[in-house]
Amino acid sequence: MPIPSTAADAAALLGVGVSADRDTIRDRYRRLARIYHPDANPDDDAAGTRMLELNAAIDLLLGADTPTIDLDFEPQPRERALTPRERRQDARIRSALQHLPYGIYVVGTVTSEGKPNAMVADWVMQVSFKPRILCVSFERDATSLKNLRETRQLTISLLPESGMDLAAKFLQPSDPSKIEGRSAEFAAPDKMRGVAYVQLEHPDLEGGAPVLEDSLAWVAAEAQQFIPIGEHILALCRVFDGDALPIDEGPLTSLYTGWHYGG
């Protein structure tokens, strides 16, 4: 059955009446979700599609009664200085957010000329099972984001705890102007120099995005959508390959490094 576009289609998919009460609709959705969720059907490629249909159905039937808020995700200039009380509150919020743990990921991209590049990122997470979608957050002026827009290919290398020195090689931005007061002479050298990596195949280039050979695990994905949000851009990327390597270590995380990108 195609994804429902009307309340009648949604009600038929869930097996309830169009005028059914909210509790009945939710109960029916939960029952069907337990049956069709990809976790319960790991070998069924259609399970993800059925969940999309169920999600669309409940949104159609309950959406009219659900309050929504339109959010402006563009970065907003501060109109006035914070008061002492607001500064204290802002500091508390920043401290709380900096306690959120993140993985330390090396994000690989490739230029339109086939040159590999990489950067360290914290804000990376899986947001869908079927299809497998990763969400990666980039600063708007990131060189890696420019590469990704051009070639669409991205890799994520998760390093082991012993890989802290390797991760540090990718902290320096390629564009020195991103750091106030720096000139072109401080441009990061070729960050891939001296690093063991392989380039994936790319349909339009001689070589694709790099995968670090010393990674604990890696995935490769293709960018599907870019969403502006605040001072960042979210890239939604569909995973098409990956592997976990036989390294007997835990993953490198912000809890281990003490590096903070948050607040």
N, C-alpha and C positions, 0 to 999 in steps of 0.2 A: 504494500500500500504506500502511495506517495506521501510525503510530509503534508499533513493537513493544512489547509489554508482558510477554512471556515469553521465556525463553532460546531456546525452539524457534522463535518468530517471528523473533528476532534472528539466529539461525543461518541461517534460510531467506533472510532479507534479504541477508545477507553472502555466502551461497552456501558456507557451511562446515558441518561437522558440529558438533553441540552439544558434543561432547567434544574439539573441535579444540584444539591447543596454542596458547599465547598468541602465538607468533611468526606462526603461520599466520593467526590472526584479525587481528593488526595489519597483516600484509602485504596481506590482502584488503581491509581497511578503507582503507589508503592508496591502493590501486589504484582503488577506487570513488570515493574522495574527489577524486582528480585528475580523474575524469570528470565528477562532479556538482557540484563546488564552484562557487558563484556567480561566482567570478572567471573560470572557464572557460565560463560560460554567462550572460553579462551580460543577454541578452534573454529568458531563460527564468525566469519567475516561480516555476516549480515547483522550481528548483534549490535554493533555500533550504530548502524543505520536505524534499527528499530528503536534504540534509545533516543536518537534524534527525533524520530516521529513522536515518541511519547512525550518528550520535553516540549516539542512544539504544541502538542495537544493540550497539555496542562496550562501552558502559557496562554493559549487562545481562550480556554474556558475560565481561567482565574484572572487573566490579565486585566480585564475590565474593572475588577474590584480591587486591584492592587495599586496602591499609590506609587507613582514614579517621580523621580527627581532628575531634572536635567542638570548635568554637571558641566561646567566649563573647564576642560582639561588643559587649556593654554596657561602657561606660566603668567602669573599676575604680578605687576610691579607693586612694591610696598608704598602705600600712599603717605605713611607717616612713621615716625620712629616708634618702636615698642615702648610701652610703659615698663617700669621696673617689675610690676606684677606679671605682665605678659612675657617679659624676658625670662623670668623664673619658670613660668609654665612652659615656654618654648624649650628651655634647657632640660626640663624633666621629660618632655616628650622625646627630645632627641636622644637622651640617655636610654629611655625605654626601648626605642626603635633600634639603637645600636646593640642591644642585647639579643636581637633576633639572630640566630645562627644561619650562615650561608655556606654553601660549597665554594671552593676556589676553583673556577673553571677557566681553562684557556680556550678562547673562542677563535677558531681559525677561519680566515676568509681568503679570497684570491682576487687580484685585480683583473681588469679586462685584458691585461697583457699576460696573464698567467703567473704573476709573481705572488707567492704566498705571504700572508701576514697573520699576526696573532695578537691578541690582547687578553688581559685578565678581566673576568666579569664575575660578579656575585649574583646578580638578579637573573637567574635562569631557572625555569621550572617546567615540568610537563603539565599540560592543561587539558589533554584529551587522550583517551585510549584508542578509539577507532574513529577516525584516523589518529595515529600518534602525532600529537602536535606539541612542540616546545615553544615557550614564550621566552624571548631574550630581550632585555632592556638595554638600549644604547643611549649614550649622550648624543644629542642631535648633530654635533659636529665631529663625531667619531669617524676616524678613517675606516674602521671596520664596517661601519654602517654604510659608508659610501661604496665600499667594495661589494657589500651584500646587495645593495640596490642594483648594482651593475651586473653581477654574475649570479646572484640568487643562491649560491652555495655556501654552506656554513658547517663547521664541525665544532663539537664540544669535546674537549679532552679533560677528564677528571683525573687529577693527580693524586698519588699516594701521599701520606704524611711526610715521607722523606723527600718530596718534590718541592719544598718551599723555596730553595735556591733557584730551581728551574722556573717556578712561577714568577719570581722576582724579575727575571729577564724580560717579562712582558708587561711590567708596570709602567714603564716610561712611554708616554704618548708619542706617536710618530710625528705629530705636528707640535713643535715646541711652543707655538703661540698660545696653546691651550693653558700654559702655565704662565701666570702674570710675570712680566719682566724678562722672560727668556727670548732669545733671538734664534735665528736659524742655525747658529753654530752649536746649539744644544739639541739639535734634532736627534732623535733616537737613531742609533746605527741600525743596520739590518738586524732586526730582532730574531730572525731565524738562523743567523750565523752561529755555528757551533752547536746547534740543537738537532738532535736526531728526530727526523720526521719523515713521513711519506705523504705524497700528494695523491688525493683521490682522483679518479677519472672525472672529467667534466665534458658534457656533450658539445660544448663550443670552444673549449680551450685545450691546450696540450697537457695542462695539469690543473687539478682542482684545489680545493681547500686542504690545508695540512692537518694531519693527525700526528700527535706527538707519540713517539715510540715508547716513551717511559710513562705513559698514562696508565691509570688503574682501569679505566673504561673510557669508551668514546662512542659518540654517535655522529651521524652525518644527516643533514636536513636541507631542505629547499625552502627558501622564503616564499610564503604565500600572501602575506598581508602585512602592511605597516600601519601602526596606529599611533598618532601623536598623543602624548599624555604628559602634561607638565613640561619640564625641560628635557624629557626623554622621548624616545621612539620605541614602541614595542614592536618587535618583529615576531610574527607567528610563522613557525617553520615546520614543515611536514617531514618527519623522520623517514629516511629510506635505507639506512644502514647503521650498523653499530656492533660493538663487541665488548666483552669484559675480559680482561687479561688475567692470567694466573699470578697475581702479585699478592702475597700474604701480608697486606697492610690495610689499615683503614684509610678513608679518603681525607684529603687535605681540606680543612674547613676554617672558617673565621674563628672558631673556638680555639683552634690550634695556633693559627698565625697571629691572632690579635689584631688583624687588619679590619678596619671598619669602613663599610660603604653603606651608610644608612643614617637615619636621623632626620 
